[in-house]
Amino acid sequence: MGSLGIIEWTLIVLIILLFFGAKRIPGIARTIGQSVKEFRNAKSEPGEDEDNEKIE
């Protein structure tokens, strides 16, 4: 069991295209990108939320 080759990646992409359709994939990718961005921002600034909770 090694890493995935070009044939496996091609099959994965084709299955995703069939399952979601070509029109929905950009929206899904955008949503995933925004989620990752928010997670990284929250991870890099852990003290900011604690200060806001004390004030409220």
VOGU-3710 file (C-alpha; in Angstrom, 3 decimals, decimal comma):
1> mgslgiiewt> 0,000/0,000/0,000  1,822/3,031/-1,291  0,743/6,479/-2,207  -2,022/7,108/-4,708  -0,986/7,095/-8,357  -2,375/9,046/-11,285  -4,986/6,393/-12,082  -6,359/6,415/-8,540  -6,532/10,232/-8,457  -8,297/10,239/-11,823
11> livliillff> -10,882/7,769/-10,545  -11,435/9,824/-7,393  -11,968/13,014/-9,414  -14,381/11,264/-11,780  -16,403/9,848/-8,901  -16,593/13,290/-7,277  -17,723/14,815/-10,584  -20,428/12,190/-10,974  -21,589/12,488/-7,384  -21,717/16,296/-7,034
21> gakripgiar> -21,833/17,558/-10,614  -19,559/20,107/-12,239  -21,668/23,108/-11,196  -21,480/22,463/-7,445  -17,766/21,655/-7,128  -16,514/25,309/-7,137  -18,942/26,178/-4,343  -17,880/23,170/-2,302  -14,193/24,022/-2,810  -14,847/27,643/-1,799
31> tigqsvkefr> -16,627/26,550/1,379  -13,814/24,178/2,311  -11,245/26,921/1,684  -13,113/29,381/3,903  -13,404/26,784/6,655  -9,679/26,051/6,548  -8,904/29,785/6,611  -11,141/30,342/9,657  -9,595/27,351/11,427  -6,063/28,634/10,809
41> naksepgede> -7,014/32,113/12,039  -8,595/30,703/15,191  -5,596/28,456/15,790  -3,050/31,260/15,378  -4,897/33,693/17,688  -5,940/31,666/20,749  -5,847/34,540/23,261  -8,192/36,824/21,357  -11,363/34,841/22,152  -10,491/34,616/25,834
51> dnekie> -10,263/38,418/26,110  -13,657/38,884/24,450  -15,326/36,429/26,806  -14,023/38,262/29,886  -15,392/41,607/28,665  -18,872/40,305/27,863
//
